[in-house]
């Protein structure tokens, strides 16, 4: 009988602990809302509670696949801001051994824009990237497959150009990487190659000055220069000539530089490009300034 009474007493204590208002709480106890948090109105008799107001996303993202089912399969990202505005296009990975271009573009595709539409093709030549070579299988240089005034020469080039024609960007930026330094080696490293349509020269000069001021420490060796036009057969040359738009190739040098530095240079060019053509207007920088003007 005493054993039964003891068990009954323990069971009663256990039930009391589970009751509301008990002094202990499990790890799953919800955190109380702040005192100034808005309170949802209770549903009235016969009325359902109204759902919380839904706000449209600042940016929507569409993903398309080019050359699906082939070794050249790659994705293009279309970012649309809620605020209407211009359309621009950024490309990376045209040459598979120019790593900073496709690494930077792979981050840019996730940026937030304030208005307009941003089309990003991060890994344009996925076959060449997989090989770690400038060219794709068969030695094809994708940046020579876009003749001015003619149909592109390969299936991949034609699908890329179809995207350009569909979205009709007001400007295009192609991210590349030189092995050496312009005027020191047989290379175009540390240049912004410019097709001189519209305000292209003005943007190029402003962008190069910005990078040299805030992102280049050793300016005597690594300052960027404006050159041009882009080589015949390149995507930038065709976009500039056929569409009459400003088109650029950013060439960060791999000569005695860190990959992280080259990626930062590419992203800094891309941010200036988006700011100049009206897709970003907020004050805070996506790519923080690295050096002071007097450094």
C-alpha positions as CSV (number, residue, x, y, z in Angstrom):
1,X,0.0,0.0,0.0
2,X,2.9,2.4,0.9
3,X,4.6,1.6,-2.4
4,X,1.3,2.4,-4.3
5,X,1.0,5.7,-2.5
6,X,4.6,6.6,-3.3
7,X,4.1,5.9,-7.0
8,X,0.9,7.9,-7.0
9,X,2.7,10.9,-5.4
10,X,5.5,10.7,-8.0
11,X,3.1,10.6,-10.9
12,X,1.2,13.7,-9.5
13,X,4.5,15.6,-9.4
14,X,5.3,14.6,-13.0
15,X,1.9,15.9,-14.2
16,X,2.4,19.2,-12.4
17,X,5.7,19.7,-14.1
18,X,4.0,19.4,-17.5
19,X,1.3,21.8,-16.7
20,X,1.3,25.4,-18.2
21,X,3.3,27.8,-16.0
22,X,5.8,25.1,-14.9
23,X,9.1,26.6,-13.9
24,X,11.2,24.6,-16.5
25,X,11.2,24.7,-20.3
26,X,12.6,22.4,-23.0
27,X,15.1,23.4,-25.7
28,X,12.1,23.7,-28.1
29,X,10.4,26.4,-26.1
30,X,9.7,29.3,-28.5
31,X,11.4,32.6,-27.9
32,X,9.0,35.3,-26.7
33,X,8.3,38.1,-29.2
34,X,9.7,41.6,-28.3
35,X,7.4,43.8,-26.4
36,X,6.9,46.2,-29.4
37,X,6.3,43.4,-31.9
38,X,3.1,43.8,-33.9
39,X,0.2,41.6,-32.7
40,X,-1.9,39.7,-35.3
41,X,-5.6,40.5,-34.8
42,X,-7.7,37.6,-33.6
43,X,-10.3,36.2,-35.9
44,X,-13.8,37.3,-35.1
45,X,-16.9,35.1,-35.0
46,X,-17.1,33.4,-38.4
47,X,-14.1,35.3,-39.8
48,X,-10.8,33.9,-40.8
49,X,-7.6,35.7,-39.6
50,X,-6.1,37.8,-42.4
51,X,-2.7,36.6,-43.7
52,X,0.3,38.8,-43.1
53,X,0.9,41.3,-46.0
54,X,3.1,39.7,-48.7
55,X,5.9,41.9,-50.1
56,X,7.3,41.1,-53.6
57,X,11.0,40.1,-53.6
58,X,13.4,42.9,-54.4
59,X,14.9,40.8,-57.1
60,X,13.6,37.7,-58.9
61,X,15.9,35.2,-60.6
62,X,15.3,33.1,-63.6
63,X,17.7,30.3,-64.6
64,X,18.0,29.0,-68.1
65,X,20.2,26.2,-69.5
66,X,22.2,26.6,-72.8
67,X,23.4,23.6,-74.8
68,X,21.4,21.3,-72.4
69,X,22.6,17.6,-72.4
70,X,26.0,18.4,-74.0
71,X,29.4,18.9,-72.6
72,X,28.9,22.6,-73.2
73,X,25.8,22.7,-71.0
74,X,25.8,25.9,-68.9
75,X,23.4,28.2,-67.1
76,X,22.4,31.8,-67.7
77,X,20.9,33.8,-64.9
78,X,18.3,36.6,-65.4
79,X,17.9,38.9,-62.4
80,X,15.0,41.3,-62.5
81,X,14.5,44.1,-59.9
82,X,11.1,45.2,-58.8
83,X,11.9,48.7,-60.1
84,X,12.0,48.9,-63.9
85,X,15.2,50.0,-65.6
86,X,17.8,49.2,-68.2
87,X,19.2,45.7,-69.1
88,X,22.9,44.9,-69.1
89,X,24.8,41.6,-69.5
90,X,27.9,40.3,-67.8
91,X,29.8,37.2,-69.1
92,X,32.6,35.1,-67.6
93,X,34.4,31.9,-68.5
94,X,34.8,32.4,-72.2
95,X,38.3,31.1,-71.8
96,X,38.6,28.1,-69.4
97,X,42.0,29.0,-67.9
98,X,41.0,32.5,-67.0
99,X,39.7,31.7,-63.5
100,X,39.0,35.1,-62.1
101,X,36.4,35.9,-64.7
102,X,34.1,33.0,-64.1
103,X,34.7,33.0,-60.3
104,X,33.7,36.7,-60.1
105,X,30.7,36.2,-62.4
106,X,29.6,33.2,-60.2
107,X,29.3,35.7,-57.3
108,X,27.8,38.5,-59.4
109,X,24.8,36.3,-60.4
110,X,23.7,36.5,-56.7
111,X,24.0,40.3,-56.3
112,X,21.1,42.5,-55.5
113,X,20.3,45.1,-58.1
114,X,18.1,48.2,-57.4
115,X,16.4,48.4,-60.8
116,X,16.4,46.9,-64.3
117,X,17.5,43.5,-65.5
118,X,20.9,41.9,-65.2
119,X,21.8,38.9,-67.4
120,X,24.8,36.9,-66.2
121,X,26.5,34.0,-68.0
122,X,29.1,33.0,-65.5
123,X,30.6,29.9,-67.2
124,X,30.2,30.6,-70.9
125,X,32.6,27.9,-72.0
126,X,32.0,25.1,-69.4
127,X,33.9,22.6,-71.5
128,X,37.0,24.7,-71.6
129,X,36.6,25.4,-67.8
130,X,36.4,21.6,-67.1
131,X,39.6,21.2,-69.2
132,X,41.4,24.1,-67.5
133,X,42.3,25.3,-71.0
134,X,41.7,28.4,-73.0
135,X,39.9,26.4,-75.7
136,X,37.2,23.8,-75.7
137,X,37.4,20.3,-77.1
138,X,38.8,20.4,-80.6
139,X,40.8,23.6,-79.9
140,X,37.9,25.9,-80.4
141,X,38.4,29.5,-79.1
142,X,35.0,30.7,-78.2
143,X,36.1,34.3,-78.3
144,X,36.7,34.0,-82.1
145,X,33.3,32.6,-83.0
146,X,31.3,35.9,-83.1
147,X,31.9,37.5,-86.5
148,X,30.5,41.0,-87.0
149,X,27.4,41.1,-89.2
150,X,27.3,37.3,-89.6
151,X,25.8,34.3,-87.7
152,X,28.1,33.0,-84.9
153,X,30.2,30.0,-86.0
154,X,29.3,27.4,-83.4
155,X,26.2,26.1,-81.7
156,X,27.3,27.4,-78.3
157,X,28.1,30.8,-79.8
158,X,24.7,30.9,-81.5
159,X,22.9,30.1,-78.3
160,X,24.8,32.8,-76.4
161,X,24.1,35.3,-79.1
162,X,20.4,34.4,-79.1
163,X,20.4,35.5,-75.4
164,X,22.0,38.8,-76.3
165,X,19.5,39.4,-79.1
166,X,16.6,38.5,-76.9
167,X,17.5,40.9,-74.0
168,X,19.0,43.7,-76.1
169,X,21.3,44.9,-73.3
170,X,22.3,48.6,-73.3
171,X,25.9,47.5,-72.5
172,X,27.9,44.3,-72.2
173,X,30.9,43.4,-70.0
174,X,33.0,40.3,-70.6
175,X,35.4,39.2,-67.8
176,X,38.8,37.8,-68.9
177,X,42.3,37.4,-67.6
178,X,45.7,38.2,-69.2
179,X,48.8,36.2,-68.4
180,X,51.1,39.2,-68.5
181,X,51.1,43.0,-68.4
182,X,50.1,45.3,-71.2
183,X,53.2,47.1,-72.7
184,X,55.5,44.9,-70.8
185,X,54.5,41.5,-72.2
186,X,52.7,40.2,-75.2
187,X,49.5,40.4,-73.2
188,X,46.5,42.7,-72.5
189,X,46.6,42.2,-68.7
190,X,45.5,45.2,-66.7
191,X,43.3,46.8,-69.4
192,X,39.7,47.5,-70.0
193,X,39.3,46.8,-73.7
194,X,36.5,49.1,-75.0
195,X,34.3,49.2,-78.1
196,X,33.7,52.9,-78.5
197,X,29.9,53.1,-78.9
198,X,27.8,55.6,-77.0
199,X,29.4,56.6,-73.7
200,X,31.8,53.7,-73.6
201,X,35.0,55.8,-73.4
202,X,33.6,57.9,-70.6
203,X,32.7,54.9,-68.6
204,X,36.0,53.2,-69.3
205,X,38.0,56.2,-68.2
206,X,36.0,56.6,-65.0
207,X,36.1,52.9,-64.1
208,X,39.9,52.6,-64.7
209,X,40.5,55.7,-62.6
210,X,38.3,54.3,-59.8
211,X,40.1,50.9,-59.8
212,X,43.5,52.5,-59.9
213,X,42.6,54.8,-57.0
214,X,40.9,52.3,-54.7
215,X,41.9,48.8,-55.8
216,X,45.5,48.9,-57.1
217,X,48.3,49.2,-54.5
218,X,51.3,49.1,-56.8
219,X,50.2,51.5,-59.5
220,X,53.5,51.8,-61.3
221,X,53.2,48.1,-62.3
222,X,49.5,47.2,-62.0
223,X,47.5,50.3,-63.0
224,X,44.7,49.6,-65.5
225,X,44.6,51.3,-68.9
226,X,41.8,51.8,-71.5
227,X,42.6,50.2,-74.8
228,X,40.5,48.9,-77.7
229,X,38.6,47.9,-79.7
230,X,38.0,44.2,-78.8
231,X,39.6,41.7,-81.1
232,X,37.6,40.5,-84.2
233,X,35.5,37.5,-83.5
234,X,35.0,38.3,-79.8
235,X,31.6,38.6,-78.2
236,X,32.3,42.2,-77.1
237,X,33.3,43.2,-80.7
238,X,30.1,41.7,-82.2
239,X,27.8,43.2,-79.5
240,X,29.4,46.7,-80.0
241,X,29.3,46.6,-83.8
242,X,26.0,44.8,-84.4
243,X,24.0,46.3,-81.6
244,X,25.8,49.6,-81.4
245,X,26.2,49.4,-77.7
246,X,29.1,50.0,-75.3
247,X,30.9,46.7,-74.9
248,X,34.0,45.9,-72.8
249,X,36.5,43.2,-71.9
250,X,38.0,43.5,-68.5
251,X,41.5,41.9,-68.4
252,X,43.0,41.3,-64.9
253,X,46.5,40.0,-65.0
254,X,47.7,36.7,-63.6
255,X,51.3,38.0,-63.5
256,X,52.5,37.7,-59.9
257,X,49.0,38.4,-58.5
258,X,46.8,36.4,-56.1
259,X,43.6,34.9,-57.5
260,X,41.6,36.7,-54.8
261,X,43.0,40.0,-55.9
262,X,42.1,39.3,-59.5
263,X,38.5,38.3,-58.5
264,X,38.2,41.5,-56.6
265,X,39.3,43.6,-59.6
266,X,36.7,41.8,-61.8
267,X,34.0,42.4,-59.3
268,X,35.0,46.1,-58.8
269,X,34.7,46.6,-62.6
270,X,31.3,44.9,-62.6
271,X,30.0,47.0,-59.8
272,X,31.2,50.2,-61.5
273,X,29.5,48.9,-64.7
274,X,26.2,48.3,-62.9
275,X,26.3,51.7,-61.2
276,X,27.2,53.6,-64.4
277,X,24.4,52.0,-66.3
278,X,21.8,52.5,-63.6
279,X,21.2,49.1,-62.0
280,X,22.8,50.0,-58.6
281,X,22.4,53.3,-56.9
282,X,22.7,52.6,-53.2
283,X,25.6,54.2,-51.3
284,X,27.0,51.1,-49.7
285,X,29.6,49.2,-51.8
286,X,29.3,45.6,-52.9
287,X,33.1,45.5,-53.2
288,X,34.6,47.7,-50.5
289,X,37.4,50.1,-51.4
290,X,40.7,48.4,-50.7
291,X,43.2,51.2,-50.7
292,X,43.2,55.0,-50.1
293,X,44.1,57.3,-52.9
294,X,47.3,58.3,-51.1
295,X,48.4,54.7,-50.3
